[in-house]
């Protein structure tokens, strides 16, 4: 269920971005939107719709709504940690790695989220992954183990009203 929610969020973000890009190239008679692109951010605004994606330079300093696993390091692909905004919805994503086992990381987050933690397991290519979320909160933690490294992403959706 939570995997479906995660996939739906990603599809919604991609769909909103694709729609804004399509509208900017469709040749419609509407007034043009604005676009800003830099090495660490993309911002598009058109017809009252807004989309932005901004790289988080120091993912360990961000409040994700849960503590970052002790000793974890930001993923070497820094572009994985970002702040995505679609209209009034914000998605904060932080990606990290640790040499500790998947089970140890899962236990840490289950303990943080308490008895309402929901854990789902699935295979992603050759990796076994687990997704942890908490009922009623827009928080998702995806944890995978591959090549003796545990990689995890914390995703927190927030309304910006």
C-alpha positions in Angstrom: 0.0 0.0 0.0 2.7 2.4 1.0 4.8 1.4 -2.1 1.8 2.4 -4.2 1.6 5.7 -2.3 5.3 6.3 -2.9 5.0 5.5 -6.6 1.9 7.7 -6.9 3.8 10.6 -5.4 6.6 10.2 -7.9 4.2 9.9 -10.8 2.4 13.0 -9.6 5.6 15.0 -9.4 6.7 13.7 -12.8 3.3 14.4 -14.3 3.1 17.9 -13.0 6.6 18.6 -14.4 5.8 17.0 -17.7 2.5 19.0 -18.0 4.3 22.3 -17.3 7.0 21.5 -19.9 4.3 20.4 -22.4 2.4 23.6 -21.8 5.5 25.7 -22.4 6.1 24.0 -25.8 2.5 23.5 -26.9 2.2 26.9 -28.7 -1.0 27.8 -26.9 -2.2 31.4 -26.9 -1.8 31.7 -23.1 0.9 34.1 -21.7 4.3 32.5 -21.4 5.5 31.2 -18.1 8.8 31.6 -16.4 11.6 29.1 -16.3 14.8 29.2 -14.2 17.5 26.6 -14.5 20.8 26.5 -12.6 23.3 23.9 -11.6 21.4 23.0 -8.5 17.7 24.1 -9.2 14.9 24.1 -11.7 11.9 26.3 -11.3 8.9 26.5 -13.7 5.8 28.6 -13.3 3.0 28.8 -15.8 -0.7 29.6 -15.6 -0.7 29.6 -11.8 1.0 26.2 -11.6 4.5 26.1 -10.0 7.1 23.4 -10.0 10.6 23.5 -8.5 13.3 21.0 -7.8 16.3 22.2 -5.7 19.3 20.2 -4.6 19.9 20.0 -0.9 23.6 20.9 -0.4 23.9 19.5 3.2 21.3 16.7 3.6 22.4 15.9 7.1 21.3 19.4 8.3 17.6 19.1 7.2 14.6 18.3 9.4 12.9 15.3 7.8 10.6 14.7 10.7 12.7 11.8 12.0 16.3 11.5 13.1 18.9 10.4 10.5 20.4 7.0 11.3 23.5 7.5 13.5 26.7 7.5 11.5 25.0 7.5 8.1 26.6 9.6 5.4 24.8 11.5 2.6 24.6 9.4 -0.6 27.6 10.1 -2.8 25.1 11.1 -5.6 24.2 14.4 -3.9 21.5 15.1 -6.5 19.3 12.4 -4.8 18.7 14.8 -1.8 16.3 17.5 -2.9 13.4 19.8 -2.1 10.6 19.3 -4.6 7.7 21.7 -4.7 4.5 21.3 -6.8 2.1 24.2 -6.1 1.5 24.1 -2.3 3.0 20.7 -1.7 6.6 20.2 -0.7 8.6 17.0 -0.7 11.8 16.9 1.2 14.0 14.0 0.2 17.3 13.0 1.8 19.4 10.0 0.7 22.0 8.4 2.9 24.2 5.3 3.2 25.6 3.2 6.0 27.7 0.0 6.3 25.2 -1.3 9.0 22.8 -4.0 8.0 19.3 -3.4 6.5 17.8 -5.0 9.6 19.6 -2.6 12.0 18.4 0.4 10.0 14.9 -0.9 9.8 14.8 -1.5 13.6 16.1 2.0 14.2 13.2 3.6 12.2 10.6 1.2 13.5 11.5 2.2 17.1 11.3 5.9 16.1 7.9 5.6 14.5 6.5 3.4 17.3 3.7 1.0 17.2 2.0 2.7 14.2 5.0 1.9 11.9 3.9 0.1 8.8 6.7 -2.0 7.1 6.5 -3.4 3.6 9.1 -5.5 1.9 9.8 -5.8 -1.9 12.6 -6.6 -4.3 14.1 -3.8 -6.3 16.3 -5.3 -9.1 18.7 -7.5 -7.1 18.1 -5.7 -3.8 15.7 -6.5 -1.0 14.1 -3.3 0.2 11.8 -2.3 3.0 9.6 0.8 3.2 8.5 2.1 6.6 5.8 4.7 7.1 3.5 5.8 9.9 -0.3 5.9 9.7 -1.6 9.4 9.2 1.8 11.0 8.4 3.3 11.9 5.1 6.6 10.3 5.9 8.2 7.4 4.1 11.6 5.8 4.6 12.8 3.5 1.8 15.7 1.2 2.9 17.6 -1.1 0.5 20.7 -3.2 0.8 23.1 -3.7 -2.1 26.8 -4.6 -2.3 27.1 -4.7 1.5 25.9 -1.1 1.7 22.5 -0.1 3.1 21.0 2.9 1.3 18.0 4.7 2.6 15.9 7.7 1.6 13.7 9.7 3.9 10.8 11.4 2.1 8.5 13.9 3.9 5.6 15.6 2.2 4.4 18.9 3.6 1.7 21.4 2.7 3.1 24.9 2.2 -0.1 26.9 2.9 
